[in-house]
């Protein structure tokens, strides 16, 4: 996973996300890489906010260059992500992703 912060736009982006959607059976990251990547983005936003680099409440979280429609459907059905019209991208916000992260931890589904 590669992430970046665009100071001028206030976006946090995942520029590449490993695809464990349909790969190796039994791999420990299969169907979990999306969750772990989104958790890292939330933690990254918390750190940037604490260092006064951004206001986490105003950030848009973007997954760019989704590889195909099947993966896009998986992402938006698995997490609080929404497709960006006309692009192979999906996005969310800090509050939705923080809730997603903590609810899975509390319920032991991570």
C-alpha positions as CSV (number, residue, x, y, z in Angstrom):
1,X,0.0,0.0,0.0
2,X,1.2,3.5,-0.8
3,X,-0.4,6.5,0.7
4,X,0.0,10.2,0.2
5,X,-1.3,13.4,1.6
6,X,-2.2,16.3,-0.7
7,X,-1.8,19.4,1.5
8,X,-3.5,21.8,-1.0
9,X,-6.5,19.6,-1.6
10,X,-6.8,17.9,1.9
11,X,-7.0,14.5,0.4
12,X,-5.5,11.3,1.8
13,X,-5.0,8.9,-1.0
14,X,-4.2,5.2,-1.3
15,X,-2.4,5.1,-4.6
16,X,-2.0,1.4,-4.7
17,X,-3.7,-1.4,-2.8
18,X,-2.6,-5.0,-3.0
19,X,-5.4,-7.1,-4.4
20,X,-6.1,-10.0,-2.0
21,X,-9.7,-10.1,-3.3
22,X,-9.4,-13.2,-5.4
23,X,-5.8,-14.4,-4.8
24,X,-4.1,-17.2,-2.9
25,X,-6.5,-19.3,-0.9
26,X,-5.9,-19.1,2.9
27,X,-3.5,-16.1,2.6
28,X,-3.8,-14.2,6.0
29,X,-4.5,-10.9,4.1
30,X,-7.2,-12.2,1.8
31,X,-10.3,-10.1,2.3
32,X,-8.5,-8.2,5.1
33,X,-6.1,-5.9,3.1
34,X,-8.8,-3.4,2.5
35,X,-9.6,-3.2,6.2
36,X,-5.9,-2.9,7.3
37,X,-5.3,-0.3,4.6
38,X,-8.2,1.8,5.8
39,X,-7.1,1.5,9.4
40,X,-3.6,2.8,8.4
41,X,-5.3,5.7,6.7
42,X,-7.3,6.6,9.8
43,X,-4.2,6.3,12.0
44,X,-2.2,8.4,9.5
45,X,-4.9,11.1,9.6
46,X,-4.8,11.1,13.4
47,X,-1.0,11.6,13.4
48,X,-1.2,14.4,10.8
49,X,-4.0,16.0,12.8
50,X,-2.0,15.8,16.1
51,X,0.9,17.4,14.3
52,X,-1.3,20.2,12.9
53,X,-0.7,19.2,9.3
54,X,-4.3,18.7,8.5
55,X,-7.8,18.6,10.1
56,X,-8.8,15.0,10.0
57,X,-12.5,15.9,10.0
58,X,-12.1,17.7,6.7
59,X,-10.1,15.1,4.8
60,X,-11.4,13.0,1.9
61,X,-10.0,9.5,1.9
62,X,-9.5,8.2,-1.7
63,X,-8.6,4.8,-3.1
64,X,-7.2,5.6,-6.6
65,X,-6.8,3.3,-9.6
66,X,-9.1,0.5,-8.6
67,X,-8.2,-2.3,-11.0
68,X,-11.7,-3.3,-12.2
69,X,-15.4,-3.2,-11.6
70,X,-15.3,-6.5,-9.5
71,X,-12.8,-5.0,-7.1
72,X,-14.8,-1.7,-6.9
73,X,-17.9,-3.6,-6.0
74,X,-16.0,-5.5,-3.3
75,X,-14.6,-2.3,-1.8
76,X,-18.0,-0.5,-1.7
77,X,-19.8,-3.5,-0.3
78,X,-17.1,-4.2,2.3
79,X,-16.5,-0.8,3.7
80,X,-18.1,2.7,3.9
81,X,-16.7,3.7,0.5
82,X,-18.5,5.4,-2.3
83,X,-17.6,5.4,-6.0
84,X,-16.4,8.7,-7.6
85,X,-18.4,9.3,-10.7
86,X,-16.5,8.8,-13.9
87,X,-13.3,7.5,-12.2
88,X,-12.0,4.1,-11.0
89,X,-11.8,5.6,-7.5
90,X,-13.8,5.4,-4.3
91,X,-13.8,7.7,-1.3
92,X,-15.0,8.2,2.2
93,X,-14.4,10.5,5.2
94,X,-12.7,10.3,8.6
95,X,-15.9,9.7,10.6
96,X,-17.1,6.8,8.5
97,X,-13.8,5.1,8.4
98,X,-13.1,5.5,12.1
99,X,-16.4,4.0,12.9
100,X,-15.7,1.1,10.5
101,X,-12.3,0.5,12.1
102,X,-13.5,0.5,15.7
103,X,-16.7,-1.5,15.1
104,X,-14.7,-4.3,13.5
105,X,-12.2,-4.3,16.4
106,X,-15.0,-4.3,19.0
107,X,-16.9,-7.1,17.3
108,X,-13.7,-9.1,16.8
109,X,-14.1,-9.3,13.0
110,X,-10.8,-7.8,12.1
